Amino acid sequence: MKTKLIRCSRHIGRPHSWLALLACVLSVPILPAQPDPNARVLSAHHHHLGIAEAKEDWSETTAMPEGPRLELKFTAAPNTGEVVLGVRQRDVSDAWALRLNGKQIATLKRHRDPKVSYYAVPAGTLRDGENTLVIESKTGKDNIVVGPIALHQRPLREVLELSLVTLNVSDARSGRPVPARITITDLQDEPVEIFNAIKNETAVRLGVVYTAGTETWVELPRGEYNVYATRGMEWSRPQTRISVRPGTAAKVALRLEREVDTRGFIAADTHIHTLTFSGHGDSNLEERMLTLAGEGVELAVATDHNHNTDYAPYQEKMGLTDYFTPVVGNEVTTAVGHINAFPLDARESPPNHKLNDWVQIVDGIRAKGAKVVILNHPRWPSLPRSPLTQFGLNRASGDFRSEVPFPFDGMELANALTPQPDPLFLFEDWFALLNRGHKVAAVGSSDSHTVGQPVGQGRTYIPSLTDDPAKIDVDNACDRFLRGEASISLGIFADVLVDGRYKMGHTVPVQDGSVQARLRVAAPSWITPRRALVFLNGRQVAEKPVLAGSPRRPTNVLIDFAIKPPPHDAHLVCVVLGDGASHPSWRTAERFTLAATNPVFLDADGDGQYRSPRETARQFLDQSGGQVDRQWQAVNEADDVIAVQMLSLLREQGAIPDWETRARELAAKRPLLSDYLAMPLPPIKVTAEQLR
């Protein structure tokens, strides 16, 4: 696209043409359509709309806004056919209504950079005589610039010189068409606007078309384009380049190859929204069905806010029942955290979301039939306001300052929507809870609210009795999730086998003082895994590089670790970290991708069962016979993870002379103990005997 860099006055009066107005606009991309000398200028000005003084550098307008509403009056004749409004706009990030004579004809397209957007005006919208155009904020939270504005007396197809583009995506192995996400960009890989897609068979946003697994078509303006096909992180990303010219039809035929073998597992997304029932985002239910099929999500849990949503009727109506198993769920949205629950009954009333007690909330959720209850984005919306901060989680011991029970089955560690600059930050929270003795599974999810953000970008891989996505046993999937047999993914797949036979969620009898962990790492050709880490009781004990496939080749490697556990029981977790994805077809919120296993439990003391660090700490203290000096000696001799739990237990059992002094002496040279003391601590209990 061409860009004009011309300086001129903000005020251009009639009879200047729309082409002259475009020349006035600073750094505005001009679509490759023929200039329209007959376009009618409705406003020659740049209008700053909003409610606050602009912080942006808008040289073409004033810092103070005209208000949250622009009203333009103009005379016209009735339009018997479609006409077009051309609006130069910038920094539109919220909902702005475009109304003509009281009828909303569009919501302003959201984009930051200044450019001209075009809006079709249906036949019969214009009146004979005075007409009124209104641009108005729906929320009052956004500052934008609009104008110049012009009216084209031609249909959109002629104004933009649109031409037909036929789209086909198929499975390279079977040759059969498959649902997919098609990304269309200019030659600089900037997403482009897509026009006149087939309604009810596609979900379309800027640069994105989701298809139902059948041939479809769209229209594009004259130009050169890159076209990519994807189907989630298990598939390749083929591409082609097309040239669109008036009077000719361009054809796209792309073949997807499955690059990540996940047989024996199903890809679950346990956190999905729709505009229809969540009330925000932009994906309606029909569009959500297309995105789920197009991203290869196989177990789709509907979790609209405080609504029991059933995808099944919409999935059937869209003819997509072969591609995923739907589950009725609910994101119970409370003042003390957002909590996903499934399966539920769509005919029943939703769980009570107006409580402030975790136990009461979760008890109410389980009373509605939910088998799985997950704490979502536990550090959202910010660290100070997050639910874990509200209740005072000690990230070293897993204690809560308020001594609140932790009643959840799982916790999100990979939420594709929520920025998390440190990929291991939430893992520290999780490890502390595991060490405290909570049986809580790691969860990956997308939290997708829109069509453009890939649903299933974050996902949880759960072992399954079948690889047929239409025949997943939901109860079995829930059971295996609760047993901790799943792994989590943000672009990378991981699985681990210990001593040749023990899987995630299993207890391993340790023999000869060591275990062999074989980690499988797999990723598509467009994701690069870098590092494989092993943690025992949340402390890193090993790291190896991932020998990723050569460029443009998928990764599928086995990495062996010889791990020497401590003399007491421990949980083993593997984490894989990789480069972030910046491509418009699949862009991560942060500069990393990852995968992680749920724990394998090591029975190191040979008693046939696994004890958490908390239980081990209690056992060590019990062996002291209640003698204070022997208890402190045991704390001094224990490793840091066990020592922290011993300090917590001593604090829990009641006031102990010199507890704080002794604890600080131990912490002087032991960072984890120092961290424990620096974080929120429950109050020391004082018994009646001590009060006497």
N, C-alpha and C positions, 0 to 999 in steps of 0.2 A: 504494500500500500504506500501511496505517496503522502508526504507531509509538507504542508506549506508553513513557512516561518516568515510571517509578514506583520509588521506593526502598523496599526491604523487606529482611528478614533473608535470609541465604543459606540458612538452614535452614527448610525447610517439610516438615512431616511428613504422613503420611496423615491424614485422608482428603481432602486438598485435591485439586482437579481440575487437569487439564492447563491449563485456562484460567487458573486462579490462578497456576500456575507461569509462564505466559507473561507475566502481569502483573508478575511479579517480575523479569523479565529487563530489564536496562537497555538501551534503544535498540535493540531487536531487531525487525526487520520481521516483521509477522504476515501470513501468507498469507491471501488473501481467501476462506478456507473457513469453514464454520460451526464454531463451537466444539464440542469433543468432550467433554462432561461425563463420559463413561464411560472416558476414557483412563486407563490405569494408570501411576502414577508409579513408575519403576524407580530413579531417583535424583533427589533434589531439590536436589543440590549443584552448584556449579561446580567442575570438576576441572581443575587445571593439570597437564598431562602433558608430559613431556620429560625432559631430563637436565641442564639448566643453569638457573641463576637467570634469571628473565624480565627482559628489558630493556624490554619493552612496559609500557604503563600499563594494567594489568588490575585495575581497582578491585574487580571482583567476586570476586577470588580472591587467593591468596597468591603471593608472588614465587618461592618454592621449589616445584619440581614434586613431585608424588606419585611420579613415575617414568615410564618410557616405556610403561607398560601399566596399563590400568584393567580390573578384573574385578568384575562385579556378578552376584550370585546372586539368583534370584527363583523363586517357585513359579508354575506355570501349568498349564493343561490343553493337550493337543495341539491345534494349529490345523488344522482341515480345509480352510480357505481361506486366502487371503492376508491377512496382517495387516501393520501398519506400525510401525516405530520412528521416533519424532520426536526428533531430537538437536539441541539448541541448541549451536552450535559457532562458533569464531572463530579466525582466523590459521592456518588449515590451508593449508600451502604444500607439503607433502611427502606421501608415501604412508603412510596410516594404515589398517590393516585393521579392518573391523567384522565380528566373528565371533560366531555364536550356536551354542552347543553344538558347538564345534569346526569349524563350517562357515563359511567366509567368505561373507557375503551381500552385501558391498559394500566399496568403498574410500571413505573419507570424501571428500565433495565438497570441492574446493579453493576457498576464498574467505577473504578477510581480515576483512571486516566481520562482526560477530555476527549470526547469523540462525538460524532453525530449518530444518534439512534433514530430509527424509523418506526412509526406506529401506524398500522392500518386503521382507517376510519371506515366503518361499514356503511354501505349504501343506506340513504335515508337518515343519516345522523345530522347533517347540516340542515339548517332552516333557511327559508327565504327571508332575508333581512338580517337582523342582529343575531349573532351567535356568541356564546360564552365558553372560553377555554379556561379550565382551572387545573393547576398543579398544586396538590395539597399533601402535606405530611400526614400519614396515618398514625404516627406515634409521637411526633414533636421532639424526637431525639436526634435528628440528623441535620447537618448543614450541607447544602449542595449549591452548585451553580448551574443554572439552565439559561439557554438562549445563546445565540439567536434561535428563533423558531420560525419555521416556514411551512406552508401548505402546498403540497404537490397535487395537481389535478390529474393524477394518473394512479393506477393501482400499484401496489407494492412490487409486484413482479416486474413491471416496466421500469419503475424508479431504480431498482437495484440490479436490473438485468439478470434476473434469477434464471437458473437452468437446472434441469433435473439431474440428480445423482442417485444411481441405484446402488444399494448396499447389500452385500451377502457375506456372512461369516459362517464357516463350517469347521467341523472337527477334522483335522488332517488325517486321522487314522480311519474313521468310519466314512468320511465324506458327507455326513449328515449335517444339515444346518443346526446351529446351537445358539441359544440366547447369548448375547455379548454386550459389552460396552464398546462403542465406537467413539473415538476421540478425533476431532477434526480441528486442525490448527493452520495458521499461516506458515510460511516457510521459516519463521523465527520461533515456531512452536508456541505461539500465542493463540489461545482458543478463539474461535470465530463464531459469529452468530449463524444459527441454522434455521432455515425457514420451511414452512409448509410440510412438516413431517405428518405421517398418517396418524391421526388421532386414535387413541385406544389400542394402538399396536406398538407405540413407541413412548419413551419418556425422554424429553429433550430439554436440555439447558445449554448455556453458553458452551460451545465446543463439545457437547456430549450428546450421544444418541444411544439409548438402550433399546435393543431389539428383542423380539419374542422368539427368535429362532426361525424366522421366516424372512424371505426377501422383502425388503422395504425400500423406501426412497425418501429423499429430502430434496430441498432446493438450496443452492448456494449462489452468491453473486459471482460475476466474472472474476477469475483469479487462479492462483496456484495454491495447492493445499497439500499438507501432510495428513494422512489418515492412518490411525492405529486401531487395532482390536485387542481387547483384553477380556479376561473372564475370571478375575481374581488371581490370587498369588500362586495358584497351582498350574497356571497356563502360561504359554509364551505371549509375546507382544509383537505380532507381525505388523508391518507397515507398508504403505505404498504412497506414491505421490500422484496427484491427479491435476489436470488442467481443465478448468471449467470455462466454456465459451458459449455465448448465446446461440441458440439453434441447434446445439449438440447435447447429447446425453452422455455424461461420464458414468463409468461403471467401476465399482469397487468389489473385489472378491478376495477375502483374506481367510487364511486357514490357520486355525489355532492348534497347537500341539500341547498335550498335557506334559508338563516338565517336572512336576513334583508328584511322586507316587505316595498317596496317603491311604492306600487300601487297608482296611481294618479300622479306619477312623472316619468319622463324619465331621464336617466343618459346621460348627454351631456359632451363630451370633445371638447372644443372649440379651442384646440391648439395642432395640430398633424403634424408631419413631415414625409417625406420620403427621402431617399437618392436619389431617382430617380429625384426629382425636387428641393429639397433643396440643394443637392450637398454635404451634410455631414450627419453624422450618419451612420447607416448600414442597414436600413429597406427599401427594395424595395416595390413597390406598392402591389404586390401580397402578400408579407409577411405582409404588414400592414393590408390587409383585414382579414387575419387570426388572427392577434393580436387583432383587434377590436372585432371580433366575440368571441374570446377566453377570453376577459376581460369583456364582458358584457356591452360594450359601446353601447348605443341605438341611440344617435344622434351624428354622427361623422362629425366634421367640419374640412375639409382639409385646412391646413394653411401652405403650403410650402412658402419659402421666395420669395416674388415678383413673384408669379406664381399662377394663378387661376387653381387649381387642381380639377378634377372631379373623384371621386371614383367610380361612378356608373358603368362604363363599366368593371372595374376590379372586382368589387363586383359580378356582374352578371357572368363574366367568371369563377369566383371561386365558384359559386353556393352558395353564402352567403347572398342573398337578404332578407332572412327571419330574419336576426339577427340585422340589424341596418339600419337607414335612413341616407344616405350620404348628405352632404351639401358642395357646392363649396365655398371655402373661400380663404384667402390670408393673410399671415403675411407680411404686408407692412413694409419692413425693412429699416428704415431711420437713419440718423445721430442723430436724436433727439428722438429715441425710436422705439420699435417694436410694430406694431399696427395690431391687428387682425380685419378682416372685413368679414362679410358674411350677407346674401348669395350674391354671385356674379355669373356672367355668364362665363363659361369656354371658350366660343367662343370670348369673348371680351378681349381687351388688359388690362393688370393689371393696377391698380392705379399708379400714379406717386410717386416713392419713393425717388426722388432726391431733394425734397423740405426740408426746414428747419423751416417752420412755421407750428405749429400744426393745426391752423385753415385752412390754405390752403390745408394741407395734407388731413384732414378729409373731407373738402368740396369736394375734388377730389374723395375721396373714396365713399362718398354718391352719387356723380354724376354717379358713376358706378352701383348704385342700392343697395348698402349695407344698411341693416336696423340696424345692430348692429356693433358698433365700440368699440374695447376694447384696453386699454393700457396694454400691456403685461409686466410681471416681472419689475415693475416700479423702482426697486432699483438694477437692473442688468446693467452692469456686476460687478460693485462695487458701494459702496455708493457715492464716489466722482464723478464717471463718469456716474451715473444713470440719466435718463431724469428728474426726479423730482428734483435732485440736480442741473442739468444744468439750469433749469428755476427758481431755488431758492424757493422751497416750504417751507413755514413756517408751521411747523407741529403742531402749536398751533392754528393758525387762518385759515389755508387753503389759505392764500394769496400767490401769487408768486411775487418774487422780480421784475421780468421783466413785471409784470402785464399781463402775457399771459392768454388768456381764456383757460379753460379746457373743450375741446369739446367732451369728450369720454362718451359713455354710460355705460361702465363698466371698472373695473380695477382688475387685478389678485391679489388676496390675498393668494391663495394657488396654487403655481406652483411646481409640484412634482420634477422637474429637478433642480430648483434653490435653493441652500442652503440658509436657513434663520434661524440662530440659535435661535432668539427670535420669537416665533410663533405669537406674537401680534405686532411686529414692524410695519408691513404694515397696520395693523388695525388702528394704530395711524394716519398714513397718510390719510387713508380712512375717519376716523371720522372727521379729520380736514376739508376735502373736503365737507363732508356732512354738517358740521356746517357752512361752508361758503355759503351753499345753492346750491351746485352742486348735481344734481340727478344722482348719479353714483352707479351702482350695483356691489356688490361683485361677483367675478368670481373664480372658481376653475378649474384647468386644469392640464394636465400631461406634456405638452411640450415634449412629447416623440419623440426622434430621432432614437431610436434603437429598435431592437426586444426584447432585454433583459430587458430594462426599461419598466415596465408595462404601456401601454397606458391606460388612464382612471384612473390612480392612484389618481391624482387630478381630480375632476369632479364637474359639476354643475347640481343640480337636479331641473328640470323645470316642473311645473304642465303641464299635457297633457290631451287632450281629449280622448286619447287611451293609453292602456298599450301594444299594439302590436308594437314592435320596427320597423317593416317594414312599418307602416302606420302612422307615425308621421306627423302632419301638421306643416311644417316648419315655415310658416308665423305666425301661432298661437303661436308656441314656441318662436319665436322672440318677438312677442307682449307681452307675459307674462314675458319674461326676462326683457324687457324694463319697464314693470310696477313694477319690483322689487319683483316678486313673487317666486323667486328661492332661494335655499340655496346652500352652497358650502360644499365640502367634501374632506377630505384626510383620508379615512379609516373609518369615522364615518358619520352617517346620522342624520340630525337634522331638525325638523320642529316645529313651534310655533303657538299657538292659543291664542289670547288675548280676555278676557271676553267671552270665549266660542264660538266666531263666527268670529273674525277678524284675517285675515291671513297676511303673509308677503306682503308688498306693500299697505296694506289697512290703512285707517285713522280711528282711534278709538275715539269716543266721551267719554271723561273721566267723570265719574259720581262718586259723593261722594269722590272725591279726591284720588282715587286709581284704579289700574287695576290688574286683575289676569292673569298672563301669565303661560300657561301650555306648557312646553317644552318637546318634544319627542326626546329621544336619542336612537339610534339603532346602533349596530355594530356586526360584525361576531364574532364567538367564539375565533378567534385568534387576535383580537384587544381589548385593554382594555381602555375604556374611564374613566377619573378620575374626572374632574372638570367641572361644568357648571357655566358660568358667565353671568351676565346680565349687559348691559351698557345702560345708558341714555345719549344722546348727547356725547357719547364717554367716559363717566366717569363711572367706575365700581360702581354699586350700590348694587349688590347681588352676592353671590356665594354659591353653594351647591355641595356636593360630588355626583358623579354619582354612584349609587349602581349597579355596573356592575354585570353581570351574574356570576355564579360560574365558576371556571376554566373549560375550554373546553365547555362552554355554551355561546350562543349569548346573547347580551344585547338588551333589549327592555323595556325602562322605561319611565314613565311620571314624570316630576319634576315640582312642582307648586311653583310659586313665587308671593307674594303679593308685588306689586311695587307702591310706592307713588311718582308720578311725581312732578316736580316743578309746580308753578302756571301758567307757560307759556308752550307752546307746546314743545314736545321733540320727538326724534326718539329712539326706543327701539331695541336693537340688542342682540341676545344670541350667545354665543361662547362656544363650548365644546372642552376641551383639553384632550388628552390621551397619553398613552405611545407610543413611536416609535416602528416600526416594523423592526426586524433585520433578519427575516427568508429569505433564498435565493429565495423563491418563490415570495416574496413581501416585498422589503426592502425600507424603507423611507430614504430620503437624510439626514434628521435630526432626533433627538430623540423625535419626537412627532408626533401624529396624531391629526386631528382636524375636526370640523364642525362648520359652522356659518350660521345664518339666515341673510337674508336681512332685512332692517328695517321695523318695524311696526310703524306708525306715530300716535302720541298721540295728540289729540286736547284737550289740558288741559284747555284752556280759553273759550271753549264752543261756539266759533263763527262759527263752521261748517266747518272749513278748518284747514290745517296744515301750520304753519309758521316755517321756519328754524330758528336756532339761529341767523343767520345774519338778517333775516327779523324782528325777535323779538327785536334785538338790535337797529335796525333802528327805530322801533316803539317807544321804550323807549326814544331814543334821540329826536325824533320828539315831544314827550310830554313835553320836557324841554323848548320848545318855542325858541330854539336857544340861550338860555342864557348859557354862558360858565360855570359859577359856578354850575348851576343846572345840566348841562350835566355831569360834573365831579362827582357831588353828585350821579347821577344815575349810573355811572360806579362803584362807591364805593359800592353801595347797591346791584348791580346785582351779581348773581353767577358767578363763574369764566368763564364758557363757554360763557355766554352772555357778560361779561365784556371784554373779549378778542375781541369779534366782535365789541363792542362799541369803543374800542381803535382803531381798524383797520378802522372803519368808520370815526372817528374823524381825523385820519391821512389822509384818502382818500379825505375828503371834503376840505382840504386845511390847510395851516399853522395856528396853534392855539398856542397862547402864552403859553409858559412853558409846551408844550405837553410832551416832554421827561422827564422833571423834575417831573411832576405830575404822569406820567406813572410809573416812577421808584419808587416813593414813594408808590404807590399802590402795585407794584410788590414785595416790600420788604418782605411781609408776605403772598404772594399768588403765589405758585410755577408755575401755568399755565401761569400767566401773566409774570413771570420772564422768563419762557421758550419762550414766544412770543417775548420778547424784545431781547433775545439772538440769535434768528434765523433771517434769511434774511427778510428784510422789504422793501417794495416799497418806492421810494423817496416821501417825503412830497411835495404835490402840493402847489404851490404858485399862487394865483389868481392875475389878473391885478390890482384889487383894493388894494390888500395887497402890491403890488409892488409900488403903488403910495404913 
